[in-house]
Each structure stands twice: as structure tokens, then as C-alpha cells.
Amino acid sequence: MTTAKRPGLRAVLARPAYRRLFAAQTISRWGDTFNTIALVVLVFRLTGSGLGVTGAVVAEIAPVLLLAPVAGAVIDRLPRVRVLIAADLWRMTLAALPLVDQHIVAVYAVAFGLAAGGVVFNPAASSLLPSIVDEDELVAANSGLWSAAVISQIALAPLAGALVAAVGVAPAFLVNAASFAVSALLLVGLRLPGQPAATAAGSWLARIGEGARLLVADRLLRLLALVQLLAALSAGATSALLVVLAGRQLRVGPDGFGLLLAAIGVGAALGPLLLARLVSNPRRPPLVFGPLLLRGLVDLVLATTRSLAVAMGALVVYGVGTSTGMVTYNSLLQAEVAPEVRGRVFAGFDLLWQAGRLASLVLGGVAADALGIRAVYYLGGALLLVAGAIGFAGLPPRAGQPLDTQPTAS
């Protein structure tokens, strides 16, 4: 039942546990911003090629493909706060390694290791959130986390770039290491009102298999998985090739490209804040699929227009659609999936997203060279429209209970 007054960000920030998680994730995002810019600059300096930068992207995606199923099983088996702290300490140690400034192989290895920590941290944090806020506060809680991350990136990216330009990449990596240390210290004091029920005894392989079974057996999760994969196949290419669209289609330089990125950031920051004021019920799948249709239409506009102003306006809308879609998607899963299997479900969806994104990066680059950049955006828009349409057409009737987590009979 929805309350007369929708809980907003102020209500969830009144909860000490949420404040700790909010502060830890936000400070960690600050470090991520410095790390991302420093990593790209360092890799390009050491390799002198775009292929080298692509290698860093692959090093960040590969851990998700390799480790997500195991990470999900670990999250569901061990105390989640301890898992979060361990992931932060692991990433702190790697980010502080001095050798990354010398060898490209070491850079790739550290990028892989940092991403591996995120493979554990991100699903664990998403799985933990319903333990510290009420169900009708999930949308506001996720909105706060998302908006803080985006605003941090917008505000700190210029500072990170200036720091790297002035004194090199090493201080930026140390800022990232410090952010993980502060995050871990904050999480040490995080107290949960209750722990999820223990998983049934069995091998680690059985636990991993149970997570995969859930994604296939439950109708809503199966639908979300298909939609997630289609969206990833679109977004991987269109996001990475926005710089190509800016140069070839809109005829603008780096300054114009920066304006396009800023437009996305503005929309992405504002969308969740607006959503939190309008919605409190997380069990509304249409709020996941509607933004896909919106983003699909934006891609079609970008494929057609040659006006920078029109493209910027469209990308503000795209940012709103992306951020609101992610918030409602996370909130829906947190409300629908039983606590003892949330880690495996979130990790499974992360794997699908990154696999689709990697395929999209490869196919998008080929399509851009063979068919032109407009074709990439037409195809990307079509995929998003198909994903949204499939989502609405396949919506199952649900009674609102958590998903069944009992193993099926063999």
C-alpha cells in the first residue's frame, strides 16, 4: 500500500545505515572519476594508440564475464557488509600500487583487479539496500545514490583532468586509493537490522547454478534479462561512438563533444530526483520499459539531426531516460527478489549487461566503418524500441510476492 506522502531523499537520509552507505558509495565514486581519467591518459601515453585504450576497456569488462557468477554466490553466502569492506580494501591496495606508472601490462592488470572488486561490491551494495530502507523508500534511496554518482562525475571530472595535466597520473590514483579507504572505514560502522536467511547447504557450484536457474525460471526475470541484453547491444556502441557522431554528423570538435556529454550528465542527474518526487512503489515494471522507448526515440533523432542544439536537447532526455530506467530497474529487482538470492541475481544481470556491451562495442565499430555512423544510431534506436516493446508485451501478472527461491525438482 502506498503512503499518503511519498518518502523522499530526506526520509532515507534520516536513516543512519543509509547515510553510511550513501557516503561510502559517493566518496568511492569520487575516486572512480579521478581513476578513469588518469587511466585513459596513462594508457594512451604508454601505447600511443586507440587500440591500447580499448585494451583497458576490455580489462575492465572481462572480470564481470569471468567472475560475476562466483561473486553472486559469495555475496549470498557471506555477511554482505564484510564483503563490501573486503572489496574496498582490495581495490585500495591495487589503486595505490606505484608500478602502474611504468608498465602497460601492470596497468591492465590493475584495471582488471579494480574491476574485479567492483564485480563483488556493486551487486552486494544493491542486495543490501532493502535491508536498511523500507520497500516504499527504495526508489528514493536508489535515486539518491545514482544522482550523487552522476553529480560527482560532472563536478570532479574537470578537476581530475586538471590534476593529471599538472602533476601526472600518480596523485589521481592515490586519490582513488584514499576514497576506497574512507569507504571501508564508513562501512565498518554499518549495522543492519537483520541478516538474510542462510542459503541451503550445498556446493559452490550448486549455488552458482541456482542463480542461473532463477534468471531462466522466473517469467519476470527472464523478461528483464532479454530486455537488458537488447539494451546493452544498443548502448555499448552508441555511447562509445558518440564522439564519432559529434565529428562526422554534427561537425563539431572536442568542445562540442564535451557539451554533448554534459547534456547527458544533466539529464542523468535530474531524472532520479524527479522520479523520487513522483513515485514510491518499486513494483512497477512499466517504469523500467518506458525509458527504453524514450531512449530509442532519442537515438533516432541523433541519427537524423545535424544541429548541435537539437542533439544536446535530445541527450538531456536520454540522460533522464537512462537514469530513471536504472533506478526503477534496481528498485524492482530489490523488491521482487528474495534476500537470500539477490546477490546472484544482480551479478547475473551485470554479466548480461557487460557481455552485451562488449559485443556492441565490436559490432558498432564494424558497422560505423562499413555503413556509417548514422546507421549505428538507427540500429541502436531500433534495438531500444524493440526492447521496450517486448517488455510491455511480455509483462506477467504478479501478486507482488518475492520470487520463489526453492530448487526445482530434478
N, C-alpha and C positions, 0 to 999 in steps of 0.2 A: 504494500500500500504506500503510495506517495504521500509525503507530508505536505501540510499547507504551505510551508515555506521551504524552498529548495535550499539544501545546505551548500554553502559556497566555500571558497578557499579559506575565508576567515574561520569557518567552523572546523575544517580539518586541521588548520594550523594551531587550533586550540588544543589539539591532542599532542602530548609530549613525544610519543613514539613517532607520529608522522613528522613532527618538526625535525627530529633527528634524521629520519630517512630522507626528508626533503633537503636538509642542509648537506648531508653526506653526498647525495647524488648530484646536487647542484655544484658543490665545490669540485667534485670529481670531473664534472663537465667542463669546469674552467680549465683544469689541467688538460683535458682532451683537446680543447681548442688550441692551446699552445703546442701540444704534441703533433696535431695534424699538420699545422703549418710548417713546423720545424722538420717534420719527417719528409714532406714533399720537397722542401728546399734542399735538405741533405741528400736525398736520393738523386735528385736532378743534378746536384753539384758533383756527386761521385760517379754518376753514369753518363750524364750529358745527353740523355735520351728520354723520350716519352715512354719507350718500352720499359725503361728502368722504373719509372713511376708506376706503370701498370703492374710491374712485379710486386711493388709494395701493396697495391690494392689486393692482388691475389693472396699475398701473405696474410692479409687481414681477413679475407673471406674463407680461406682454407680451414682454419681452426673450427669454424662453425660446421662445415661439412664433415669434418673428421670427428669432432668431439661432442657435438650437441646431444646425441642420444645418451652418451655416458654422463654428460653434465646434468641432464634432466634426472637421471636415476640417482645421482649423488644428491641433488637438491631435495628430492623427495625422501631420501633416506636419512640425511643428517640434519641437525639443527640449522635452520636457514640463516640465522644471524651469524653463526660461526662460519658458514660457507661464504657469506658476504665479506666478513673480515679477512678470511684466508685469501679470497680473490683480490682484495685490495692490497694486502701485504705482498702477494706475489707480483702484482703489477708495479707496486712501489719499488721493489728490488730491481726489476727489469728496467724501469724507466730511469733509474739512477746509474745504470752501468756506463762507465766512461768510454768503453770501446766502440760504442755506436758511432762515434765521430770519426772513426778511422777506416772501417771495413764494410763494404756493401753487404757481404754475407751476414755479418753481425747485425746490420741494420734490419735486414729481412727477418733474421731470427728473433730479434727483439720485437719487431712488429707482429710476428706470429704469436709470440708469447703474451704480449699485451692483449691481443685479440682473444687468445685462449682464456685469459682471465675474464674478459667480457662475456664469453660464452657461458661462464658459470654465474657471473654477477647479475647480468640483466634478467634472465629468467627467474633467478632466486628473488630479486627485488620485486618483480611483478607477482610472483607467487606469494610473497609475504604481505603485500599491501592489504589484502582483505582481512588480515588478522589484526590490523590496527585501526581500520575505519569501518563504519557500517556500510551495508550494501548501497544505501541511497547516497552515500558520500563518495563512492568510487569514481564517478565522473569528475567531481570537483578535485579529488585527490590526484587522479591521473592528469587532469588539466593543469594543475599547479606544477607538477613535475615536468611536463612537456614544455610549458611556456617558459619556465625558468631555464631549461636547457637551451631553448632557441634564443631567448633574450641574451643569455650569457655568450652564446656564439656570436651574435650580432655585435655586442658591446666589446668583446675581448679580441675578436679576430684582428682588427686594426692594430691593437696594442701588441698582440703576439707577432704580427708581421714587422712592426717597428723594432721590437726587441731582437728578433732574429737578424734584421738588417743591421742593427747597431753593434751587437756583441756576439753574433753567431748562434748556433743551434743549441749548444750545451746548456745555457741557462733555461731555455724553454723546456728541455727535457727534465731538468731539475724541478721546475715549477710543476710539471706533471707528476713527478715522484712525490713532491710535497702534498699535492692535492689528494693522492691516494692515502698518504699517511694521516692527514686530517680526517678523511672519510672513515678510515678504520677506527680512529680514536672516537669519533662520534658514534659509530655503530657499536662499540664496546658497551656503551650505556643504554642500548636499545633493549627494552623489555617488552616482551609480547604477552598479551593477556591469556593466551592459550597456544598450545602447540598442535599441529595437525596430527591426526591419528597415524599410528605407525603402520607402515606398509606390511603386507603379508610377507611371511618368511619365504625366501626363495633366492635363487642365484641372481647375480647382477644381470646376466643375460636375460633372465625371465622378466626382470623389472624393465629393462630396455624394451623388450618385446611387448610388454603390456602398454607402454606409452604409444608405440606404433599402432597397436590394436585399437586404442581409443580413437585415434585420428581417422581410422577406417570404419570402425563400427558405429560410431555415433553420427547421426544424419547431419546435425548442425555443424559439428567439427569437420566432417567430410566436405560439406559445402564451403565452409570458411577456408579449408585447405586449398580447394580448387580455385576459389576466388583470389586467395593470397598468391598462388603461383602465377596466375594470369596477370595480376597487378605487378608482380616482380618482373615478369617478362617485358612489361611495358616500361616501368620506371627505371630499370637499370640503364637502358640505352638513352632514354630521353634526358635523364638527369646528367649523365656523363657527357652527352653531346650538346648540351645547351650552349657551350662555348662555340661549337661549330655553327649552330643556328644563329648565334649572335653575329658571327663574322660573315657567313655566306648568305643568310636570308635577310637579316636586319641591317647588314653593312655597318656595324659599329665595332669599335675597338675594345680594349680591356676596360676602359671606363664604363662603356655601355654594358658590358658583361657584368661588371660589378653592380650596376643598377638593377639588372635582372635578378641577381642573387639577393640583393637587398629587398626587392619586391616579394620574393618567395618568403624571406625571413619575416617580413612584416605580417604577411598573411598567416604564417605558421605560428607566430607569437599571439596574434589576436584571436585566432579561431577557437582555441580551447577556453580562453577567458570568456568569450561569448557563449560557448556551449555550456559552461558551468552555470551560467545565469539562467539558461533556458531548460536544461534537462537534469534530472536527478535519477531517473530509472535506467540502470545499466542494461537491462534485459530487453533491448530494442535493436534487433539485427538490422532493420532498415536504416538505422543511423550509421551502420558500417558500410552498407552498399550504396547509399545515396551519394556520398562523397566521391565514389569511384566514377559515377556518371558525370559528376561535375568536373572532375579532373580529365576525363576523356574528352569532354567538350572543349576544355582549355587547350589540350594538345592539338585538336583540330584547328582552333583559332591560331595557335602558334605556327602551324604548318602553312597557314594561308596568309597571315598578315606580314607586311613589311614595315610596319610602324613600331618604333620603339615604345611609344606611349601606350599603344594598344597591347603590346606584348607585356609590358610592365603591369598594366591593369589586370590582364589575364593571369599573370603569375601570382599576383596578390590573392586572387580567387583560388588558384592552385594551392598556394600555401595554406589557405583556410581549409580546403578540402583534405589535404594531406594530414594536417594536424588533428582535425576533428575526427577524421576516419581512424587514425591511430588511437586516439583517446577512447572512442566508443568501442573499438575492437578489443583493446586491452580490458576495458571495464566489463564488456560482455563475457569474455573468457574468465575473468576473475569471479564473476557472479555465477556462471554456469558450471564451471569445472570444480569438482570436489577437491578439497585442500590437499589430500594425500597424493594426487597425481598432477597438480598444477605445474610442477617443475618440468615434468616430461612433456606435457602438452605445450607449454611455452617454448621449450627448447626445440620441439618438433617443428613448430611454426617458424622459429628462427632459421632452422635448417632449410625449410622450403623457400623462405624469402631469399636467403643468400644463394641458394642453388639457382633459383630463377634469375636473380640479379646477375650472377656470373654468366649464365647463358645469354642474357640480354645484352651484356657488355660486348660479348664476342659477336653475336648476330647483328647487333646495332652498328658496330663498326664496319662489318662487311656490307650491310645494307646502305650505310651512308656513302661508302665509296662506289657501290655498284648502281644504286638507284637515286642517290641524292638525299640531303638532309630532310627535305620536306617529306619524303616517303617514310622516313623513320618516325616522324611525328604523326603522320596519318596512321601508320600501323600501330603506334603506341596508343593513340586515341581510340582506335577501333578495339584494341585489346581491353582497355579500361571499360569501354561501353559494354562489351560482351561480358566482362567480369561482373559489372553491376547488374546487368540484365539477368545473368544466371543466378546471381544472389537473390534477387527479388522473386524470380520464378521458382527457385528451389526452397524457399523458406518453409521449414517444417513447423507444424503446430507444436507448441511446447507448453508444458504445465508449469514451468518455472522452477522445477526441482534441479539440484545438482546432477551432473551426469553420473550414470551408473558406472562404478569402478570395479565391479566384480568380474573376475575372469570368465570368459565364455567356456562352456563345456566342450571338451575335445572329443 
